[in-house]
Amino acid sequence: MTGLDATSQPLALTHQGVDRAAHHRMDEAWLAAAWSHPTTRVFVVSGGQVLVEDTEDGRTELVMTPAFDAPETETHRYFLGIDPEGVRYFALQKDALPGRMDAVARPAGLREVGGLLSPLEAGLMVHAVALENWQRMHRFCSRCGERTVIAAAGHIRRCPACGAEHYPRTDPAVIMAVTDEDDRVLLGRQVHWPEGRFSTLAGFVEPGESIEEAVRREVQEEVGVAVGEVAYVASQPWPFPSSLMLGFNARATSTEITVDGEEIHEARWFSRDELRAAFESGEVLPPSGISIAARLIESWYGKPLPGPGAAAR
Ligand SMILES: [Zn+2]
């Protein structure tokens, strides 16, 4: 019950390929030299968005410039790492994205392009967006209330008053494909989701709780189903604003559903045949393409999920 082997594509947003080279973050001389090096590449991040452009051959790319084209004043530099060719990457946090640099550049967020960019560029964007979210919401010291300043090339905020160092936070969340003894999958619809949108259940890990306990508690709270065995599958950074999604397969030990009505409006057990029919008729809408939820469901289903009208094709 492990692995996401239903398709061969890597899970969106979890890409690798850049060495974060964290040992350079405190080295101002190295950072200054890297910043001005002609092969260095910089992209602007603002409000969770970056500029992308679509290439003539149908790919989507980050708009990146050499660092010497990127003004340093009144901005925040995040050092993101070095690729296998030795190219250094920075993100530049600004209050607004620059005006369109050419006719094809357009602003885009992670939900839109996280699954379209190359693995390397998607990884850079996730890193930059996660740092920016944290920086924006942690401007003041949580110990003494003073305004903090950025250090370590975007990876620390330091308090000049009390000396505290604050690190980017990541909030663990669990997301689970719950199945019963007949191998049906349990999907729910959140109260604010449109009619027909079903996905795996999910929730935040609470203080003093193991992630396995969080899986069992969330399923019990949201739909009243008891869960026994819990098996970790994979994780996905989810910087909306600062989560880490921990994906599980979980086995139900009861099947009667009682939705809480606060988070989950409706929940149902689906066999593979029932889910395929529901997708094909449009009765059920598939989950977001980049989310690990889709991959958990796909892994249980055994092959890529059918879309609306698939039976007619
Ligand atoms: Zn302080």
Boltz pocket constraint, residues with backbone or C-beta under 6 A from the ligand:
constraints:
  - pocket:
      binder: B
      contacts: [[A, 141], [A, 142], [A, 143], [A, 144], [A, 145], [A, 146], [A, 159], [A, 160], [A, 161], [A, 162], [A, 163], [A, 164]]
      max_distance: 6.0
